[in-house]
Amino acid sequence: MAPDTFTFDCFRLDGKKAFVTGGATGIGRAIALGLAAAGADVAITYRSHEPEATLAAIEAAGVRATAIRADFETFDEAAAGELVQAVIGRLGSLDILVNNAGLIHRKDAEDFAFADWRRVLAVDLDAVWLMAQAAGRYMLGQGSGRIVNVASVLSFEGGVQVPAYAASKHAVVGLTRALANEWSARGVNVNAIAPGYTATDNTKPLREDPVRSKQLLARIPAGRIGDPAEMAGAVVFLASDAASYCHGTIVAVDGGWLAR
């Protein structure tokens, strides 16, 4: 997009086909609704949360919606390829992938079981890589595409009692930049958002702990926990032509947490 051709239409996603993993609830749901509001048809994956309410909300924006059940704890290269092909079969093509699905496990590091370590990394890192690779192959073939990974403020910090989550989210930033280095010149933009503490199921234990909740709020310059809907705008931007020259960028949406 040339500098003298800017219009606000470049934020629109009309006719685009988007795929959001873990899109039935939380941040994923908010992202799916944001993409739909911008004009994209949206496919989501779900596992434990039924997707009907989210699908209805997407369709209310006047676009198509579809959901596919996926278990990223037991995922491999073949499953990733099949999932991408299933989305393409339902929507007709694939322009945008948002790697959002994730989980967290809290335990003191000395007591953190290796099985839990592997489970977190399987969902939060391995599946991100496999989905990006499978979708990337298709996007490279068509000469265009957007991949947006959901990292975290813990991509830049260690956190407390979340060694596997922190390790995986650090790696997601590295993967985002590595793929951008290889694919930018071939028409595929790879970027990420780094949400701060947001009102989701993952943060519920922290928000319900009076001591930890007070500590978190004191550390956030905005003075409050984020809403999932506040994550959607950054993803819509990175998925749109407005971000055509953004490659390997990590957009923090964190109430100022990383600035503290």
C-alpha positions as CSV (number, residue, x, y, z in Angstrom):
1,M,0.0,0.0,0.0
2,A,1.6,3.3,-1.2
3,P,1.6,6.1,1.4
4,D,-0.5,8.3,-0.8
5,T,-3.3,5.7,-1.2
6,F,-4.3,5.4,2.5
7,T,-8.0,5.1,3.3
8,F,-9.7,3.7,6.4
9,D,-11.0,0.9,4.1
10,C,-7.6,-0.7,4.5
11,F,-8.7,-1.9,8.0
12,R,-11.6,-3.8,6.4
13,L,-11.4,-7.6,5.9
14,D,-14.4,-8.0,3.5
15,G,-14.2,-11.3,1.7
16,K,-11.3,-12.6,3.7
17,K,-11.3,-16.0,5.3
18,A,-10.1,-16.2,8.8
19,F,-9.3,-19.1,11.2
20,V,-9.0,-18.6,15.0
21,T,-7.9,-21.5,17.1
22,G,-9.6,-21.7,20.5
23,G,-12.2,-19.3,19.3
24,A,-15.2,-20.4,21.3
25,T,-14.4,-18.5,24.5
26,G,-12.2,-15.8,26.0
27,I,-9.7,-13.9,23.9
28,G,-10.2,-16.2,21.0
29,R,-14.0,-15.5,20.9
30,A,-13.4,-11.7,21.1
31,I,-10.9,-12.0,18.2
32,A,-13.3,-14.0,16.1
33,L,-16.0,-11.5,16.7
34,G,-13.6,-8.6,15.8
35,L,-12.6,-10.3,12.5
36,A,-16.3,-10.9,11.7
37,A,-17.1,-7.2,12.4
38,A,-14.4,-6.2,10.0
39,G,-16.0,-8.4,7.3
40,A,-14.2,-11.7,7.4
41,D,-15.8,-15.1,7.3
42,V,-14.5,-16.9,10.4
43,A,-13.8,-20.5,11.3
44,I,-13.0,-21.4,14.9
45,T,-11.8,-24.5,16.8
46,Y,-13.2,-25.6,20.1
47,R,-12.7,-28.4,22.6
48,S,-14.5,-28.1,26.0
49,H,-16.6,-25.0,25.3
50,E,-19.5,-25.5,22.9
51,P,-19.3,-23.1,20.0
52,E,-23.0,-22.4,19.2
53,A,-23.2,-19.0,20.9
54,T,-20.0,-17.8,19.3
55,L,-21.1,-18.9,15.9
56,A,-24.4,-17.1,16.2
57,A,-22.6,-13.9,17.3
58,I,-20.2,-14.2,14.3
59,E,-23.1,-14.7,11.8
60,A,-24.9,-11.7,13.3
61,A,-22.2,-9.6,11.7
62,G,-23.5,-10.9,8.3
63,V,-20.6,-13.2,7.6
64,R,-20.2,-17.0,7.5
65,A,-19.1,-19.0,10.5
66,T,-18.0,-22.6,11.1
67,A,-16.5,-24.5,14.0
68,I,-14.3,-27.6,14.1
69,R,-13.5,-29.6,17.2
70,A,-9.7,-29.9,17.8
71,D,-7.6,-31.2,20.7
72,F,-4.2,-29.6,20.6
73,E,-2.9,-31.7,23.4
74,T,-2.8,-34.7,21.1
75,F,-1.8,-33.0,17.8
76,D,0.7,-33.7,15.1
77,E,1.7,-32.6,11.6
78,A,-1.0,-34.7,9.9
79,A,-3.7,-33.3,12.1
80,A,-2.6,-29.7,11.4
81,G,-2.7,-30.3,7.6
82,E,-6.1,-31.9,7.9
83,L,-7.4,-29.0,10.0
84,V,-6.2,-26.4,7.5
85,Q,-7.7,-28.3,4.6
86,A,-11.0,-28.6,6.5
87,V,-11.2,-24.9,7.0
88,I,-10.4,-24.3,3.3
89,G,-13.0,-26.8,2.4
90,R,-15.7,-24.9,4.4
91,L,-14.7,-21.3,3.7
92,G,-13.2,-21.7,0.2
93,S,-9.7,-20.4,1.1
94,L,-7.6,-19.2,4.0
95,D,-6.2,-15.6,4.3
96,I,-5.8,-15.2,8.1
97,L,-4.7,-17.6,10.8
98,V,-4.8,-16.5,14.5
99,N,-3.0,-19.0,16.8
100,N,-4.9,-18.3,20.0
101,A,-5.6,-21.7,21.6
102,G,-3.6,-22.1,24.9
103,L,-3.6,-23.3,28.4
104,I,-1.8,-22.6,31.6
105,H,-0.7,-24.7,34.6
106,R,0.3,-23.2,37.9
107,K,2.7,-25.0,40.3
108,D,5.9,-24.3,42.1
109,A,8.8,-25.0,39.8
110,E,10.3,-27.7,42.0
111,D,7.0,-29.6,42.0
112,F,6.1,-29.0,38.4
113,A,5.5,-32.4,36.8
114,F,7.1,-33.1,33.5
115,A,3.8,-34.4,32.1
116,D,2.3,-31.0,32.8
117,W,5.3,-29.3,31.2
118,R,4.8,-31.3,28.1
119,R,1.0,-30.7,28.0
120,V,1.4,-26.9,28.2
121,L,4.2,-26.9,25.5
122,A,2.1,-29.2,23.2
123,V,-0.7,-26.6,23.1
124,D,1.1,-23.3,23.6
125,L,4.1,-24.0,21.3
126,D,4.0,-27.2,19.3
127,A,0.5,-26.5,18.0
128,V,1.3,-22.9,17.2
129,W,4.3,-24.1,15.1
130,L,2.3,-26.9,13.4
131,M,-0.6,-24.6,12.5
132,A,1.6,-21.8,11.3
133,Q,3.6,-24.3,9.1
134,A,0.5,-25.9,7.6
135,A,-1.3,-22.6,7.0
136,G,1.9,-21.0,5.8
137,R,2.4,-23.6,3.1
138,Y,-1.0,-22.8,1.7
139,M,-0.5,-19.0,2.0
140,L,2.9,-19.1,0.4
141,G,1.3,-21.0,-2.5
142,Q,-1.3,-18.3,-3.0
143,G,1.3,-15.5,-2.4
144,S,-0.5,-13.8,0.4
145,G,-1.7,-14.3,4.0
146,R,-1.6,-13.1,7.6
147,I,-0.6,-15.1,10.6
148,V,-1.1,-13.6,14.0
149,N,0.2,-15.5,17.1
150,V,-1.1,-14.8,20.6
151,A,1.9,-14.4,22.8
152,S,1.8,-12.8,26.3
153,V,3.4,-10.3,28.5
154,L,5.1,-13.4,29.9
155,S,6.9,-13.7,26.6
156,F,9.2,-11.0,28.1
157,E,9.1,-12.0,31.8
158,G,9.3,-15.1,33.9
159,G,6.1,-14.9,35.9
160,V,5.5,-17.0,39.0
161,Q,4.5,-20.7,39.1
162,V,4.2,-20.8,35.3
163,P,7.5,-22.1,34.0
164,A,6.1,-24.0,31.0
165,Y,3.7,-21.2,30.0
166,A,6.5,-18.6,30.2
167,A,8.9,-20.8,28.2
168,S,6.3,-21.4,25.5
169,K,5.3,-17.8,25.2
170,H,9.0,-16.7,25.0
171,A,9.3,-19.3,22.2
172,V,6.2,-18.0,20.4
173,V,7.9,-14.6,20.0
174,G,11.0,-16.2,18.6
175,L,9.0,-18.3,16.2
176,T,7.0,-15.2,15.1
177,R,10.2,-13.4,14.2
178,A,11.8,-16.4,12.6
179,L,8.9,-17.0,10.3
180,A,8.7,-13.3,9.5
181,N,12.3,-13.4,8.4
182,E,11.6,-16.3,5.9
183,W,8.1,-15.4,4.7
184,S,7.9,-11.6,4.6
185,A,9.2,-11.2,1.0
186,R,6.9,-14.0,-0.1
187,G,3.6,-12.2,0.8
188,V,2.9,-13.7,4.2
189,N,2.9,-11.4,7.2
190,V,3.7,-13.0,10.6
191,N,3.1,-11.0,13.7
192,A,1.9,-11.4,17.3
193,I,0.0,-9.7,20.0
194,A,1.1,-9.9,23.7
195,P,-2.0,-9.6,25.9
196,G,-1.6,-8.5,29.5
197,Y,-3.7,-9.8,32.3
198,T,-7.2,-10.3,30.9
199,A,-10.5,-11.5,32.3
200,T,-10.5,-15.0,31.0
201,D,-10.7,-18.5,32.5
202,N,-6.9,-18.7,32.7
203,T,-6.7,-15.7,35.0
204,K,-9.7,-16.5,37.1
205,P,-7.6,-18.0,40.0
206,L,-5.5,-14.9,40.1
207,R,-8.5,-12.5,40.0
208,E,-10.2,-14.4,42.8
209,D,-7.1,-14.4,45.0
210,P,-7.3,-11.1,47.1
211,V,-3.6,-10.9,47.6
212,R,-2.4,-11.7,44.1
213,S,-5.2,-9.6,42.5
214,K,-4.2,-6.6,44.6
215,Q,-0.5,-7.1,43.5
216,L,-1.5,-7.3,39.8
217,L,-3.6,-4.2,39.9
218,A,-0.9,-2.2,41.6
219,R,1.5,-3.2,38.8
220,I,-0.8,-2.3,35.9
221,P,-0.6,1.4,35.0
222,A,-4.1,1.3,33.7
223,G,-5.3,0.2,37.1
224,R,-7.5,-2.6,35.9
225,I,-7.6,-6.1,34.2
226,G,-8.2,-6.1,30.5
227,D,-11.4,-7.2,28.7
228,P,-11.1,-9.8,26.0
229,A,-12.7,-7.5,23.5
230,E,-9.8,-5.1,24.0
231,M,-7.5,-7.6,22.3
232,A,-9.5,-7.8,19.1
233,G,-8.5,-4.4,17.6
234,A,-4.8,-5.2,17.4
235,V,-5.5,-8.5,15.7
236,V,-7.8,-6.9,13.2
237,F,-5.1,-4.3,12.4
238,L,-2.4,-7.0,12.0
239,A,-4.7,-9.0,9.7
240,S,-5.5,-6.1,7.5
241,D,-3.8,-4.2,4.7
242,A,-3.2,-1.4,7.2
243,A,-0.4,-3.6,8.6
244,S,1.1,-4.5,5.2
245,Y,4.6,-3.4,6.3
246,C,4.4,-5.1,9.7
247,H,6.6,-8.2,9.9
248,G,7.8,-9.9,13.1
249,T,6.0,-7.2,15.2
250,I,4.8,-7.9,18.7
251,V,2.0,-5.6,19.7
252,A,1.5,-5.4,23.5
253,V,-2.1,-5.0,24.7
254,D,-1.4,-4.9,28.4
255,G,-2.7,-1.8,30.1
256,G,0.9,-0.6,30.3
257,W,2.3,-3.6,32.1
258,L,5.5,-3.9,30.1
259,A,6.1,-0.1,30.4
260,R,6.2,-0.3,34.2
